[in-house]
Amino acid sequence: MFEYKHLSHALIIAIGSVFILYIGRNLFIPFVFALFIWFIIKQIRLTMNRVDFIKNKFPEWLKNIVSFLVILTAVNFIINIVYANFLKLTNSIDSYVAKVDVIVKQINETFNIDVMNSLYLHYQDYNISTFLFSLFNYSTGLVGSIFIIVVYAIFILLEESTFKTKLEKLLPQTDAFEEQFDLIKKIERAVSKYLGLKTLICLMTSVLSYFALILIGVDFPVFWAFLIFILNYIPIIGSYVATFLPVAFALLQFGSFPPAIFVLLSVGSIQLVIGNFIDPRIMGNNVNLSPLVIILSLSFWGAIWGVIGMFLSVPLMIIVLIVFAKIPRFQPLAILMSRNGEI
């Protein structure tokens, strides 16, 4: 009876938590991104503190401002480059669309099917204006979210200096304070290390793909390299999407299959080698999550927070695993979630 009672309580709490996460996603998503920015700022600050002169002569608030400006400058630089390439792509899209007929004809002759008729039967009721309107609304909301994320990140930085003091007053017992503070530091280290190593892997993949696309002659290689960089943050399916997009564009650009196949082989090989050999060596045991848990978390967070949830799925599950490992009642779940049963 005791076990069933606790099981029912846990189930009610789980359902309630999922409901709150879904309903409050417009509040939680910017806050989680702001926390990740705070993690990155702390890493930049720690890097600066390795120089004794900066560590001893510059106050923490000045290091925070410098770190914040470094992030904003990097983001602004990337946005300008990607936006310029995107404008060039949209301005010349007609020349690529004109080659669709050639591709369709090749497919029809090769597979003896009528591609255009099949597409018309499946998508005759599709309203392109509705899609463009939805895309505009999403872009507008994204700009607003970036502003909110920056505001949240600023206030988290302002709150950082007093957080330890507040936690000490909240947990006057020394053991309880040390245990909770150690948990927070462990989460901070794990997430920061994951973000740093994952960024290194994504950057390596995008740079190698960029040179491969240049050698083949694919237009707008910077734009596709950026997409490859971003999409590789999504576990498992991100690398497939990142490979498919430049392949599809190469098919449109050249109007024939051989260049697209070269893109598939080159970019696909880069993804395969980095994903199966380099990634495990660099990440090591930092992501102590079962592959099944990763794919389930990808589906779960994608269902409640959309594409953004897919990007955040792994770091969020790292946090859940660390918290579960610290709570005796949830340690069996932590063992099941881990890659090798070690927590």
TARA-V907827 format. One record per residue. RES is the residue in three letters. PHI is phi in degrees with one decimal (NA if undefined). Layout:
# TARA-V907827
res,phi
RES,PHI
RES,PHI
This chain:
# TARA-V907827
res,phi
MET,NA
PHE,-61.6
GLU,-67.3
TYR,-64.2
LYS,-62.7
HIS,-68.2
LEU,-64.9
SER,-66.2
HIS,-62.7
ALA,-63.1
LEU,-66.8
ILE,-63.7
ILE,-63.4
ALA,-63.8
ILE,-63.8
GLY,-63.0
SER,-64.7
VAL,-62.4
PHE,-61.8
ILE,-65.5
LEU,-62.0
TYR,-73.2
ILE,-66.3
GLY,-97.4
ARG,-62.4
ASN,-67.7
LEU,-90.5
PHE,-73.5
ILE,-60.9
PRO,-60.5
PHE,-66.6
VAL,-64.0
PHE,-62.2
ALA,-63.0
LEU,-62.2
PHE,-66.8
ILE,-63.0
TRP,-61.5
PHE,-59.6
ILE,-64.8
ILE,-62.0
LYS,-62.6
GLN,-66.4
ILE,-63.4
ARG,-64.5
LEU,-64.9
THR,-64.2
MET,-65.1
ASN,-69.8
ARG,-68.7
VAL,-89.2
ASP,-57.4
PHE,-62.2
ILE,-67.4
LYS,-62.8
ASN,-90.7
LYS,-100.0
PHE,-104.9
PRO,-72.3
GLU,-62.4
TRP,-64.1
LEU,-70.3
LYS,-63.9
ASN,-62.6
ILE,-63.7
VAL,-61.8
SER,-61.9
PHE,-63.5
LEU,-66.1
VAL,-61.5
ILE,-64.6
LEU,-63.6
THR,-64.7
ALA,-63.1
VAL,-64.2
ASN,-62.7
PHE,-62.8
ILE,-65.0
ILE,-61.6
ASN,-62.1
ILE,-65.8
VAL,-65.4
TYR,-64.3
ALA,-62.2
ASN,-67.5
PHE,-66.2
LEU,-63.9
LYS,-61.4
LEU,-64.5
THR,-68.4
ASN,-69.8
SER,-109.7
ILE,-64.8
ASP,-61.3
SER,-67.1
TYR,-79.6
VAL,-62.5
ALA,-60.9
LYS,-87.1
VAL,-61.3
ASP,-59.6
VAL,-64.1
ILE,-64.9
VAL,-61.2
LYS,-63.4
GLN,-63.6
ILE,-66.4
ASN,-59.7
GLU,-71.1
THR,-73.4
PHE,-106.6
ASN,55.5
ILE,-134.2
ASP,-107.2
VAL,-63.1
MET,-62.4
ASN,-65.9
SER,-64.8
LEU,-64.5
TYR,-65.0
LEU,-63.9
HIS,-85.6
TYR,-124.4
GLN,-66.9
ASP,-93.0
TYR,-76.9
ASN,-105.0
ILE,-67.2
SER,-64.4
THR,-63.6
PHE,-63.7
LEU,-65.3
PHE,-64.7
SER,-65.0
LEU,-63.9
PHE,-64.5
ASN,-62.1
TYR,-65.4
SER,-64.2
THR,-62.9
GLY,-64.1
LEU,-65.9
VAL,-62.2
GLY,-62.9
SER,-66.4
ILE,-61.3
PHE,-63.1
ILE,-63.7
ILE,-59.8
VAL,-62.4
VAL,-62.3
TYR,-58.6
ALA,-62.2
ILE,-62.5
PHE,-71.1
ILE,-64.5
LEU,-64.0
LEU,-66.6
GLU,-79.5
GLU,-60.4
SER,-65.5
THR,-105.8
PHE,-64.9
LYS,-63.0
THR,-63.3
LYS,-64.4
LEU,-66.8
GLU,-64.0
LYS,-73.6
LEU,-71.9
LEU,-123.4
PRO,-65.3
GLN,-70.0
THR,-59.3
ASP,-63.8
ALA,-64.5
PHE,-63.5
GLU,-60.9
GLU,-66.7
GLN,-70.6
PHE,-67.3
ASP,-64.2
LEU,-62.4
ILE,-63.4
LYS,-65.2
LYS,-65.5
ILE,-61.9
GLU,-60.7
ARG,-65.3
ALA,-64.9
VAL,-67.7
SER,-61.6
LYS,-65.7
TYR,-61.3
LEU,-61.7
GLY,-65.4
LEU,-69.0
LYS,-65.4
THR,-63.1
LEU,-61.3
ILE,-66.0
CYS,-63.7
LEU,-66.0
MET,-60.2
THR,-63.3
SER,-69.0
VAL,-66.2
LEU,-63.7
SER,-65.6
TYR,-58.3
PHE,-66.9
ALA,-63.9
LEU,-66.9
ILE,-65.2
LEU,-62.4
ILE,-76.6
GLY,97.0
VAL,-73.8
ASP,-69.6
PHE,55.0
PRO,-63.6
VAL,-64.2
PHE,-62.9
TRP,-70.1
ALA,-64.6
PHE,-64.8
LEU,-62.1
ILE,-62.2
PHE,-60.2
ILE,-68.7
LEU,-67.1
ASN,-72.3
TYR,-71.9
ILE,-79.9
PRO,-66.5
ILE,68.1
ILE,-78.4
GLY,-61.0
SER,-66.8
TYR,-67.9
VAL,-64.9
ALA,-62.9
THR,-82.5
PHE,-66.0
LEU,-60.9
PRO,-65.7
VAL,-65.7
ALA,-62.6
PHE,-68.2
ALA,-61.0
LEU,-64.2
LEU,-69.2
GLN,-65.6
PHE,-91.0
GLY,69.4
SER,-150.6
PHE,-81.2
PRO,-54.2
PRO,-62.3
ALA,-64.3
ILE,-67.3
PHE,-62.0
VAL,-62.8
LEU,-60.1
LEU,-68.9
SER,-73.7
VAL,-66.2
GLY,-62.9
SER,-66.4
ILE,-61.2
GLN,-61.3
LEU,-66.0
VAL,-66.1
ILE,-67.2
GLY,-67.6
ASN,-102.7
PHE,-120.8
ILE,-78.5
ASP,-54.7
PRO,-60.5
ARG,-71.1
ILE,-73.8
MET,-71.1
GLY,57.9
ASN,-95.7
ASN,-61.8
VAL,-101.0
ASN,-86.5
LEU,-117.9
SER,-63.7
PRO,-56.0
LEU,-64.6
VAL,-64.7
ILE,-62.9
ILE,-70.4
LEU,-68.6
SER,-67.3
LEU,-60.2
SER,-67.8
PHE,-64.4
TRP,-69.2
GLY,-66.5
ALA,-70.1
ILE,-96.3
TRP,-122.2
GLY,70.3
VAL,-61.8
ILE,-60.1
GLY,-62.2
MET,-64.8
PHE,-63.8
LEU,-90.8
SER,-58.5
VAL,-68.2
PRO,-60.4
LEU,-66.0
MET,-72.4
ILE,-61.8
ILE,-62.5
VAL,-60.5
LEU,-62.2
ILE,-64.1
VAL,-65.8
PHE,-61.1
ALA,-66.2
LYS,-86.5
ILE,-101.2
PRO,-52.6
ARG,-65.9
PHE,-102.2
GLN,-60.6
PRO,-57.9
LEU,-66.6
ALA,-62.3
ILE,-63.8
LEU,-66.2
MET,-75.2
SER,-72.2
ARG,-71.1
ASN,-127.2
GLY,85.8
GLU,-96.2
ILE,-120.3
